Amino acid sequence: MKRTRREVVKLGVAAGASLLLGGESLSAQSARLIGRTIPSSGETVPVIGLGARNYRVGDDLAERAPFKAALKAFADGGGKLVDTAPGYGNSETVVGDLVAELGIRDQLFVATKVDREDREEGLERIDNSFRTLRTDRLDLMQVHNLRGVDTQLGTLRDLKAQGRIRYLGITTSSDRQYQRMIQILERETLDFIQLDYALDNRNVADRILPLAADRGMAVLVNLPFGRGRLFRTVGQRPLPDWAAEIDCSSWAQVFLKYVVSHPAVTCVIPGTTKEHHAVDNQGAGRGRLPDGSLRRTMESFIDGLT
């Protein structure tokens, strides 16, 4: 039986581990996540990551417990890429603490950002990220929303040469910055870009995603649920019959599989603060992905509801 995201939440984690797959075997659930290659290195990362924007919580262990459970489920399921930023409240601190408590730093690919115009202020911000994330080497450092991009890319190249970061990139989550991002992609050599892309938000598909692929840049996708719009749009509708063709058992998996089926996309980073969401999201990283024809069907379906 197919289940919506709302139903999965009600089921809870204890039942969700066996029911999320709607009858599929536990061996299928534990199968390796689909991986994508980072063009600049050849390293492979799983297509489903974890966005930690909302890991904003105090020091109380009970308050932190759900976030810790989500991170553990993510890592246990084969997840690697965790994305945060110093601008997300104290999320960096919480992620750093929980990763250390779980002892999973070596399993993860940790990405964060710098969001300052000035070089010295940027360096101070970056140094603080190393402290809060409790690491002496970061996998990916990104210029957040292109702020101070010309200055900060120079800093990031220095840090990469020093071995303090492994990859560098830029981010946006606003179509107002797309033209500027295109200009940067055309002139700069980057390892990663990060941008917003969803089944109901396809504005980057025609120009930016193909350009990133042509330029050999990995792509992280934020806001794959359209800031929650997609769940509100489908409401409590049952999954369409075609969802079974791509091994989806929830709307979240439908939305995520659409994103990761684009050949330019390396990894999607849905905000994930609950254990059962981590399990559900990773279901989108297993099984079949939509081909071009089904992608068009999915677009027509959601366009017909909006």
C-alpha positions as CSV (number, residue, x, y, z in Angstrom):
1,M,0.0,0.0,0.0
2,K,1.3,3.4,-0.9
3,R,1.7,6.0,1.9
4,T,1.8,9.7,2.0
5,R,4.4,11.7,4.0
6,R,1.6,12.6,6.5
7,E,0.8,8.9,7.0
8,V,4.5,8.0,7.4
9,V,4.8,10.6,10.1
10,K,1.8,9.2,12.0
11,L,3.2,5.7,11.8
12,G,6.4,6.8,13.5
13,V,9.9,5.3,13.4
14,A,9.2,2.0,15.0
15,A,6.7,1.0,12.4
16,G,8.2,3.1,9.6
17,A,11.3,1.1,9.1
18,S,9.3,-1.8,7.8
19,L,6.3,0.0,6.3
20,L,7.9,2.8,4.4
21,L,8.7,0.5,1.5
22,G,5.1,-0.6,1.1
23,G,6.0,-4.3,1.1
24,E,9.5,-4.2,-0.3
25,S,12.0,-6.3,1.5
26,L,14.3,-5.0,4.2
27,S,17.2,-6.0,2.0
28,A,16.0,-3.5,-0.6
29,Q,15.7,-0.8,2.1
30,S,19.3,-1.4,3.2
31,A,20.6,-1.4,-0.4
32,R,23.4,1.0,-1.2
33,L,22.3,4.6,-2.0
34,I,22.7,5.7,-5.6
35,G,26.0,7.6,-6.0
36,R,27.0,10.5,-8.2
37,T,30.6,11.6,-9.1
38,I,32.1,14.9,-8.2
39,P,33.5,16.0,-11.6
40,S,36.6,17.8,-10.3
41,S,37.8,14.7,-8.4
42,G,36.0,11.6,-9.3
43,E,34.9,11.1,-5.7
44,T,31.4,9.6,-5.4
45,V,28.7,10.8,-2.9
46,P,25.2,9.5,-2.3
47,V,22.5,11.4,-4.1
48,I,20.5,12.0,-0.8
49,G,22.1,14.4,1.6
50,L,20.9,16.2,4.8
51,G,20.2,19.9,5.1
52,A,20.8,21.1,8.7
53,R,19.4,24.6,8.4
54,N,17.0,24.1,11.3
55,Y,19.4,22.4,13.8
56,R,18.8,25.4,16.0
57,V,18.3,24.1,19.5
58,G,19.8,24.6,23.0
59,D,22.1,22.4,25.1
60,D,19.3,20.3,26.6
61,L,19.9,16.7,25.8
62,A,16.2,16.0,25.4
63,E,15.8,18.8,23.0
64,R,18.7,17.6,20.9
65,A,17.7,13.9,20.9
66,P,15.5,14.1,17.8
67,F,18.2,15.8,15.8
68,K,20.8,13.3,17.0
69,A,18.4,10.4,16.0
70,A,18.0,12.0,12.5
71,L,21.7,12.3,12.0
72,K,22.3,8.7,13.2
73,A,19.6,7.3,10.9
74,F,21.1,9.3,8.0
75,A,24.6,7.9,8.6
76,D,23.3,4.4,9.3
77,G,21.5,4.5,6.0
78,G,24.6,5.3,4.1
79,G,24.2,9.1,4.0
80,K,27.3,11.3,3.8
81,L,26.8,14.9,2.8
82,V,25.6,17.2,5.5
83,D,25.1,20.9,4.7
84,T,25.0,23.7,7.2
85,A,26.0,27.3,7.6
86,P,27.1,29.8,10.3
87,G,24.0,31.9,9.3
88,Y,21.7,29.1,10.5
89,G,21.5,30.1,14.1
90,N,23.6,27.7,16.2
91,S,23.1,24.8,13.7
92,E,26.8,24.5,13.1
93,T,27.4,24.0,16.8
94,V,24.7,21.5,17.2
95,V,25.8,19.5,14.1
96,G,29.4,19.6,15.4
97,D,28.4,18.4,18.9
98,L,26.1,15.6,17.6
99,V,28.5,14.3,15.0
100,A,31.2,14.1,17.7
101,E,28.9,12.3,20.1
102,L,27.9,9.8,17.5
103,G,31.6,9.3,16.4
104,I,30.6,9.6,12.7
105,R,32.8,12.5,11.4
106,D,34.9,10.2,9.2
107,Q,31.7,8.8,7.6
108,L,30.4,12.2,6.6
109,F,31.1,14.8,3.9
110,V,30.6,18.1,5.8
111,A,29.7,21.3,3.9
112,T,29.3,24.8,5.3
113,K,29.5,28.4,4.0
114,V,31.0,31.8,4.5
115,D,28.8,34.9,4.4
116,R,30.9,38.0,4.7
117,E,32.1,40.7,2.3
118,D,35.5,41.5,3.9
119,R,38.4,39.0,3.6
120,E,39.4,39.2,7.3
121,E,35.8,38.9,8.5
122,G,35.4,36.0,6.1
123,L,38.5,34.3,7.5
124,E,37.2,34.8,11.1
125,R,33.9,33.4,10.1
126,I,35.5,30.3,8.5
127,D,37.8,29.7,11.5
128,N,34.8,29.7,13.7
129,S,33.1,27.1,11.5
130,F,36.1,24.8,12.0
131,R,35.7,25.3,15.8
132,T,31.9,24.8,16.0
133,L,32.0,21.8,13.6
134,R,34.9,20.3,15.6
135,T,37.0,19.5,12.7
136,D,40.4,20.5,11.3
137,R,39.4,19.9,7.7
138,L,36.1,20.7,5.9
139,D,35.0,18.9,2.9
140,L,33.2,21.8,1.2
141,M,33.2,25.5,1.9
142,Q,30.7,27.6,-0.1
143,V,30.2,31.4,-0.6
144,H,26.7,31.8,0.8
145,N,24.2,33.5,-1.5
146,L,27.2,34.9,-3.5
147,R,28.0,37.4,-0.7
148,G,31.5,38.8,-1.2
149,V,32.0,36.2,-3.9
150,D,35.0,37.7,-5.6
151,T,36.9,38.2,-2.3
152,Q,35.8,34.9,-0.7
153,L,36.7,32.7,-3.7
154,G,40.2,33.9,-3.4
155,T,40.2,33.0,0.3
156,L,38.7,29.6,-0.4
157,R,41.3,28.8,-3.0
158,D,44.0,29.6,-0.5
159,L,42.4,27.3,2.0
160,K,42.1,24.6,-0.5
161,A,45.8,24.9,-1.4
162,Q,46.6,24.6,2.3
163,G,44.5,21.4,2.6
164,R,42.1,22.9,5.1
165,I,39.1,22.5,2.7
166,R,38.7,19.8,0.0
167,Y,36.2,21.6,-2.3
168,L,34.9,25.1,-2.9
169,G,31.7,26.5,-4.3
170,I,29.0,29.1,-4.4
171,T,25.3,29.0,-3.4
172,T,22.0,30.7,-4.0
173,S,18.3,30.0,-3.3
174,S,16.9,32.9,-5.2
175,D,16.1,33.4,-8.9
176,R,17.1,37.0,-8.5
177,Q,20.7,35.8,-8.3
178,Y,20.6,33.4,-11.2
179,Q,22.0,35.7,-13.8
180,R,24.9,36.6,-11.6
181,M,25.5,33.0,-10.9
182,I,25.7,32.3,-14.6
183,Q,28.3,35.0,-15.0
184,I,30.4,33.4,-12.2
185,L,30.0,29.9,-13.7
186,E,31.2,31.1,-17.0
187,R,34.4,32.7,-15.7
188,E,35.4,30.7,-12.6
189,T,36.6,27.2,-11.9
190,L,34.4,25.8,-9.1
191,D,34.0,22.3,-7.6
192,F,30.4,22.8,-6.5
193,I,27.4,25.0,-7.0
194,Q,24.3,24.9,-4.8
195,L,20.9,26.2,-5.8
196,D,17.1,25.7,-5.4
197,Y,15.4,23.3,-7.7
198,A,12.1,21.4,-7.2
199,L,9.3,19.8,-9.2
200,D,7.4,23.1,-9.0
201,N,10.5,25.3,-9.3
202,R,12.3,24.4,-12.5
203,N,13.9,27.8,-13.4
204,V,17.5,26.5,-13.2
205,A,16.9,23.6,-15.6
206,D,17.3,25.4,-18.9
207,R,20.5,27.3,-18.4
208,I,22.3,26.8,-15.1
209,L,22.1,23.1,-14.7
210,P,23.4,22.4,-18.2
211,L,26.1,25.1,-17.8
212,A,27.3,23.5,-14.5
213,A,27.5,20.1,-16.3
214,D,29.4,21.6,-19.2
215,R,31.8,23.3,-16.8
216,G,32.4,20.2,-14.7
217,M,30.8,21.4,-11.5
218,A,29.0,19.2,-9.0
219,V,25.5,20.5,-8.1
220,L,23.8,20.5,-4.7
221,V,20.1,21.1,-4.6
222,N,18.4,23.0,-1.7
223,L,14.6,23.4,-1.2
224,P,13.6,20.3,-3.1
225,F,10.2,20.4,-1.6
226,G,9.6,24.0,-2.7
227,R,9.6,25.4,0.9
228,G,6.8,23.0,1.6
229,R,4.7,24.0,-1.3
230,L,4.7,20.6,-2.9
231,F,3.3,18.9,0.1
232,R,0.6,21.5,0.4
233,T,-0.2,21.1,-3.3
234,V,-0.7,17.3,-3.3
235,G,-2.4,17.4,0.1
236,Q,-3.7,13.9,1.0
237,R,-3.9,12.7,-2.5
238,P,-2.8,9.1,-3.0
239,L,0.3,8.5,-5.1
240,P,-0.3,8.3,-8.8
241,D,0.1,4.8,-10.4
242,W,3.3,5.9,-12.1
243,A,5.0,6.4,-8.7
244,A,5.3,2.6,-8.5
245,E,7.4,2.6,-11.7
246,I,10.1,4.5,-9.8
247,D,9.8,2.6,-6.5
248,C,8.3,5.5,-4.6
249,S,6.2,4.9,-1.4
250,S,5.8,8.5,-0.4
251,W,5.3,12.0,-1.9
252,A,8.7,13.0,-0.5
253,Q,10.4,10.2,-2.5
254,V,8.5,11.4,-5.6
255,F,9.7,14.9,-5.2
256,L,13.3,13.9,-4.4
257,K,13.5,11.4,-7.3
258,Y,12.5,14.0,-9.7
259,V,15.4,16.3,-8.6
260,V,18.1,13.6,-8.5
261,S,17.0,12.2,-11.9
262,H,18.4,15.3,-13.5
263,P,21.8,14.2,-14.8
264,A,23.5,17.4,-13.7
265,V,22.4,17.0,-10.0
266,T,25.0,15.4,-7.7
267,C,23.2,15.5,-4.4
268,V,19.9,16.9,-2.9
269,I,19.9,18.2,0.6
270,P,16.4,18.2,2.1
271,G,16.1,19.7,5.5
272,T,15.9,16.7,7.8
273,T,15.3,17.1,11.5
274,K,13.4,13.9,12.2
275,E,14.5,10.3,12.1
276,H,11.6,9.0,10.1
277,H,12.1,11.7,7.5
278,A,15.8,10.6,7.2
279,V,14.6,7.1,6.5
280,D,11.9,8.2,4.1
281,N,14.2,10.6,2.2
282,Q,16.8,8.0,1.7
283,G,14.2,5.8,0.0
284,A,14.5,8.2,-2.9
285,G,18.2,7.3,-3.3
286,R,17.4,3.7,-4.0
287,G,15.6,1.9,-6.8
288,R,14.6,3.3,-10.2
289,L,14.7,6.9,-11.3
290,P,12.3,8.6,-13.7
291,D,13.4,8.8,-17.3
292,G,12.8,11.8,-19.5
293,S,9.3,10.8,-20.4
294,L,8.2,10.2,-16.8
295,R,9.8,13.4,-15.8
296,R,7.5,15.2,-18.2
297,T,4.6,13.3,-16.8
298,M,5.5,14.4,-13.3
299,E,5.8,18.0,-14.4
300,S,2.4,18.0,-16.1
301,F,0.9,16.4,-13.0
302,I,2.1,19.0,-10.6
303,D,1.5,21.9,-13.0
304,G,-2.1,20.7,-13.2
305,L,-2.5,21.1,-9.5
306,T,-0.9,24.5,-9.1
